[in-house]
């Protein structure tokens, strides 16, 4: 405890000295996030500095080993860092599929050369990744994918299509599932490979959602050369890597249930306070209190599961539980934001509404129960592997 107390005081002092004022406060939208990469954009120069200083310290991936650029912190120290960042309302210095999904998979399955090549760049925000999983005919049935990698000796030639590829048009590299043995049963014969999105033959086409925005893309591969050194894990056993990564993805999506500006503050902006200093709408006030309680419980559940994962005492199916409930919390949060805003929240283009941010974000949440595996799939996994219910 004494060591943790010392770490807390040192961390608090460092954060106070290094976290810019511009990087304190809630992140209102994806556009305000720092995604890093070759063509990174930053809301302010301070956001660039914040990413750089945290990356140099390894605190963008605090629990990764120091030899791969991480912070080398224990689970307990990482919790202290997170709590001290919350104390000053510090924004995450880097949003990264590399940190949330690929990095843990590389730590488990990657070669030493792959870890040393990619992990430090991920930590420093120098490379932005996208995920090549879903296909037009292989969404929830992911193992039915048909993108094919033809063996050419020292490399493969990849042909096929992916869909719902988040930010593919902005990513530097892709981690991708391809079929390397078309004769094998569908869960076999799949390999997990990495390649640069600037490789000849890679193209993307954004998909506009009902929100009017395009975070997703169709991604096409036409005779794309992929070097054999970029195979992660064992040839034709990419499904093992895919399952591990899906657990991290679902946990990440579940984490959306614990983010953003407090809903009570959002509602006050629209509704105001009564004479007692409370939100001037009793029924909405009750619903927001219920949401706040559920978010607090969910945050504690996330921490408990993190400890169990570290101790290897948790079922992989727990990720489905977190993904399902976190998605529902995020949808509830945005439903309440719309309720608080009333008819004003339906504005779509005005400057007053920041180009319809509330409405567009609310519509975007409808995809939460689809992406990363549908809610129906998650409930089936929970029923089978956690509740031990018999199959239909």
N, C-alpha and C positions, 0 to 999 in steps of 0.2 A: 504493500500500500504506500509506503514511503517513496518507493521508486516511481509509482504512478502519480503521486502528488507532485513530485519534482518534475516529471514529464509534463503534467498539466500546467504547472506554472510557467515552464519554459515555452511550451506550445502557445499558451495564451499570450505571452509577451511577443513571441515571434509573429503570430497572426495579427496582433494589434499594430505591429510595426510594418508589416508587409502587405496586408490586405487593403487595397485602395478603397476609398469611400465609394467610388463608382461601382465597385463589385460587392457592395453590401445591399441587401434587399432582395425581394422575390424576383425570380425570373418569370416574366409574364408570358413568353411565347418561345417557340423553337427558334425564331429568328434572333432572339436575344442570347441564345446559348453560344458557347464557344465550342466549335466542332474540330478545330485544328485542320491539319492536312496541308498539302502543297499549295493550295489556293485559299488558305484560311482567310476569313474576314472577321473583323472584331468590331463590336459596337463602339468601343473607345480604345485609345492606346493603353489605358489602364487595364483593360481586359486582356490585352496581349501580355502585359507585364505580369499580371496575376497568374496566367497560365505558365509563363516562363519560370517564375520563381518557385511555384509549386512543383513544376516538372523537374527542375534542378534538384529539388529536395526529395523527389520520388513520391510526393504526397498526392499526386493524381492517382496513383495506384499504391496506397500506403502499405498494404500487406504483401505486395510482391517482393521477391528477394532483391537485395541491393545489387547483386551481380547482373541483374537484368534491368537495372534502372529504377526499381521500385523503392519504397521507403523502408522495407525491412521491419515494419512495426509488428508487434504482437497483436492478437485480436483485441486485447484489453486496451493497448495503446491506440489502436485505430478507433475504438469507441470514444476514447478521450478526445482525439483529434476531431471526430465528427461532432461531439457535443460542444467543443469550443468553437467550431465553425458556426454551429447553430446559435451559440450565444451572441455572436456579433452579426448574425444574419449574413454570413459570408456565402456568396454564390459558389456553386461548383466551378472550379477553374477550367474543367474540360469535360465535355460530353463526348463519349467515344464508344462505338461498338467494339473497338479494339480492346478497351478496358472491360466493358461489360460482358462481352461474349468470347471474342477470339483469344484474348490473352489467357484466361483460365484454361482454355482448351490447349493452347500451345504449351503452357506450363505442365500439363498432364501428358500430352501426346507428342509434342514437338521434339525435333532433334536439338542438340546443343547449338548447332549452327543457326537453326531457325530462331531459337530463343534469343541468341545474342544479336541476330540481325534485326528482328522485328520488335521485340519487347521494349528496348530503350526508345525506339522511335515512337511507339505508341504512348509511352509514359510522357514524353516531351511534346506530344501533340503534333508530331511532324508527318504523320501518315493517317489518313482517314479511310475507314473500311466500310464496305457494305456486305450484305449476306446474300449469297446465291442459293436459296433453298427452293422456294415454291415455284411450281411451273403451272401452265394453264390446265394440265390434266393431272396435276399432283400437288394438291394443297394440303388438306388434312391427311390424305393418303400420300405422305411425303415420299415414302419408299417406292412409290410408283414412278418416280422421276425418269425422264428419258434423255436428258442431255448427255451426250456420249463423248467419251474421250478415247480416241483411237491411238493405239500404241505405235510410235514411230521410232523406237529404239531409245534415243536419249531424251525424247520428249513425247508429249501427246498432242494431238490435234483435236480441239474441242468444238463441237457443233451442237446447237440447241437453243433453248429459250428459257429464261426465268421471268417471273412476274411478281408484282408487289415487292420489288427490290427497293427498300427504303434508301433514299438519297443516292441511288446508283449514279445519277448524273453529276453528283458532286464528289463522289468517292475516288480515292487514289488506287486502292486495291480491293479485291473481292475475295472472300473465302467461300468456296463453292463446292457443292456436291455434284459429282459426275458419275456416270455409269462406265466402269472400266471393264466389266465382264457381263455382256448382255445375255449370256446363257445361264448365269447363276440365278437362284431364287432372288426375288426383288429386294429383300433386306441385305442380301449379299451382293457382291459385284459392284458396290458403290465405293468411291474413293473421295477423300476430302483434299482439295487442292487450293493453292493460293496463286493469284496472278494479278498483274498490273492492269488497271482498267484502260490504260493508254495503249495496250497491246493491239496491233492491227487485227481487225475483225470483231472487236467489241463495240457495240453501239447501244444506246439507251433511248427510251422514249417515255417522257413523263406521263403519268395517269392523273387526270384531274378528278378530285373527289367532290362530294356534295358540298364540302366546305369552300370550294373554289380554289383550293391549293393543291399542290402536287408533290407531296413527300415521297410518293411511290413511283416506280418506273417499271416498264417492260425492259428487259435486258436481253440482247441477242448476241449469240456467238457464232461467227462464221469463219471456220478454219483458224481458230485461235491457237497459237502455239503456247504450250505450258510446259515448263521445264520439269524434269523428274525430281529435281532437288526440292521442288515446292509441294511435294506430297507430304501431308501431315498424317502421322500414324501409319498403319499397315495397308498396303495395297489391297483393295477390295474389302477392307474392313472400315470404311469411312463411316458406316452407320454407328459404330461405337463412339467416334468423335462427335457425330451429329447429335446423338442422344445427350451426351455430356453438355454440349453447347446449348441445346434446347433448354436444358434445366436452367442455365445461366440467363438465357433470353427471357424465359418465363418469369424468373425472379425479377429481372430488370423491368419488365412490363408491369409486374405486380407492384413495383416500387412507385409507379405513377400514383398509387393511392395515397401517398404521403409526400406531397410536394405542393409548391405554389404558395401564394399569399393566403393567410388565414381567411376563411370564408366569411367570418364575422366582419372583418374589415372591408371586404368587397361589398357586403350587403349594406353596411353603414353608408358607403359612398352614394348608394342609390336611394335608400330609405330614410336615413338619418336616425337620430336617437330620440327617445321619449324623455319626459321630465325627470325620470329616475336614472337617466344615462344609459338605458338599455336600447337595443335595436327596436325600433318602433313598429314591430310587426310580430305579435306573440307566437303565431303558428310557425312562421319562418324561423323565429328565434329558437323554438324547440327543435326543429329539424336540423338546424345548424349545430346545436348542442349535441344532438345524437350523432351527427357526422363527426364532430370533433372527438367524441368519446371513442367512436369506432376507429378513427385514424390513429389515436393514441394507442389503442389496443393492437392495431395492426403493426405499428412501429415496434412495439415490444415483441410481437410475434416474429417480425423480421430479425430482430436482434437475437432472439432465442434460437431461431433456425440457423442463423449465422454461426452461433456457438456450436450447435449440433453438427453442422456441416464440417466445421473445423475438427471436431472430435470424431468424425465419420460415424455418427450415430443417428442419421436421419435418412428416411426413404427418399429416393429421387422424386417420388410422386408428390412430395411436399411442394416442389416448385409449381406444380399444377394448382395446388390450393392457393398459393400466394398469387399466382397469375390471375386466377379467377376472381378472388376477393379484391385484389388491388384494382383490377379493371372495373369492378362494380363500384368501388369507392370513388374512382376517378369520374365515372359517369354520373354518380350522385352529386359529386362536387359541382360539376358543370351544369347539371339540372338546377341546382340551387342558385347558381350564379345567374342563370336565365330567369328564374323566378324572382330573384331580388331586383333584377333590372327591369322587369315588366316589359312593356311595349318598346321601351328604349333599347332593350337588349337585342331586339330584332333588327336594329339598323345594320345595314350591310356594307355601305360604302363611305359613310360620313367621316370627317376628321374627328368629330366629337366621339365617335365610337371606335376610333383607331382602326378604320377600315373594317368595321364589323368583327373585331377580335373576339368578343364574347360569343357571338353566334357561330362564327367559323370554328372556334375551339370546341364549342358544344357539339357541333356536327362531326368534328374530327373524332370525338370520343366514341362515336358509334362503331368505329373500327376496332376499339380496344377488345371487344369480345369476339373478334374474328382473327386478328393478327397474332402470330406466335402460337397458333392452334386455337380453334374455336372454343367457346365456353362449353359447348356440348361435349367436345373431345376431352376437355379438362375434367368435367364432371364424371365422365366415364372412367377416366384414369383414377380419380379420387375414389369412386365407388369400388373399383376393382382392387386397387393396390393399398388403399388406406382403410377403407371400411370393410374390405374383404367380402363384398356382396357378390352373389353368383351372377354370372353373365346371363344375358337374355337368351 
